[in-house]
């Protein structure tokens, strides 16, 4: 994902209601469990980062810290999935 595309997606996402972002995030995580991909992991990461930047959400330091830890986790998952896809290993499938 290019930096420009990532920035544009974040900008678009921060205009959504925080509750709507959280619901989309939950749906995306459920989807990732069924069909892992780098693109999906990066989309999840964009939603988490949008929640971190959202003007009406994350004003509490604990919530912001939790979202940042979650973002770090999804950054790692995206990289692991990228390596698996490059090696032709799709990993565990239900």
C-alpha positions as CSV (number, residue, x, y, z in Angstrom):
1,X,0.0,0.0,0.0
2,X,1.5,3.3,-1.0
3,X,1.9,6.1,1.6
4,X,-0.5,8.3,-0.4
5,X,-3.2,5.6,-0.7
6,X,-2.8,4.9,3.0
7,X,-3.2,8.6,3.9
8,X,-6.3,9.0,1.6
9,X,-7.9,5.9,3.2
10,X,-7.2,7.2,6.7
11,X,-8.6,10.6,5.8
12,X,-11.8,9.1,4.4
13,X,-12.2,6.7,7.4
14,X,-11.8,9.5,10.1
15,X,-14.9,11.1,8.6
16,X,-17.0,8.1,9.6
17,X,-18.7,7.9,13.0
18,X,-16.5,6.1,15.6
19,X,-19.2,3.5,16.3
20,X,-19.4,2.7,12.6
21,X,-15.6,2.4,12.3
22,X,-15.6,0.0,15.3
23,X,-18.3,-2.1,13.7
24,X,-16.5,-2.2,10.3
25,X,-13.3,-3.2,12.2
26,X,-15.1,-6.1,13.9
27,X,-16.5,-7.3,10.6
28,X,-13.1,-7.1,8.9
29,X,-11.4,-9.1,11.7
30,X,-14.1,-11.8,11.4
31,X,-13.5,-11.8,7.6
32,X,-9.7,-12.1,8.2
33,X,-10.2,-15.2,10.2
34,X,-11.9,-16.9,7.2
35,X,-9.7,-15.5,4.4
36,X,-6.3,-14.1,5.4
37,X,-4.6,-11.7,3.1
38,X,-2.1,-8.8,3.3
39,X,-4.7,-6.4,1.8
40,X,-7.2,-7.4,4.5
41,X,-4.7,-7.1,7.3
42,X,-3.7,-3.6,6.0
43,X,-7.3,-2.6,5.7
44,X,-7.8,-3.6,9.3
45,X,-4.7,-1.6,10.3
46,X,-6.2,1.5,8.5
47,X,-9.4,1.2,10.5
48,X,-7.4,0.9,13.8
49,X,-5.3,3.9,12.8
50,X,-8.4,5.9,11.9
51,X,-9.8,5.2,15.3
52,X,-6.6,6.5,16.9
53,X,-7.0,9.7,14.9
54,X,-10.7,10.0,15.2
55,X,-11.7,13.4,16.7
56,X,-14.4,12.0,18.9
57,X,-12.7,8.7,19.9
58,X,-9.6,7.8,21.8
59,X,-9.4,10.8,24.1
60,X,-8.7,8.4,27.0
61,X,-5.0,7.5,27.2
62,X,-5.8,3.8,28.0
63,X,-8.0,3.5,24.9
64,X,-5.4,5.1,22.7
65,X,-2.7,2.8,24.0
66,X,-4.9,-0.2,23.4
67,X,-5.5,0.8,19.8
68,X,-1.8,1.4,19.3
69,X,-1.0,-2.0,20.6
70,X,-3.6,-3.5,18.4
71,X,-2.2,-1.6,15.4
72,X,1.2,-3.0,16.1
73,X,-0.2,-6.5,16.2
74,X,-1.9,-6.0,12.8
75,X,1.2,-4.5,11.3
76,X,3.0,-7.7,12.3
77,X,0.2,-9.9,11.0
78,X,0.3,-8.1,7.7
79,X,4.1,-8.6,7.4
80,X,3.9,-12.3,8.4
81,X,1.1,-12.8,5.8
82,X,3.2,-11.0,3.2
83,X,6.1,-13.3,3.8
84,X,3.8,-16.4,3.6
85,X,2.3,-15.2,0.3
86,X,5.8,-14.6,-1.1
87,X,6.8,-18.1,-0.2
88,X,3.6,-19.6,-1.5
89,X,2.5,-20.7,2.0
90,X,-1.1,-19.7,2.6
91,X,-0.8,-20.9,6.3
92,X,-3.6,-22.4,8.3
93,X,-7.0,-22.6,6.6
94,X,-10.3,-23.6,8.4
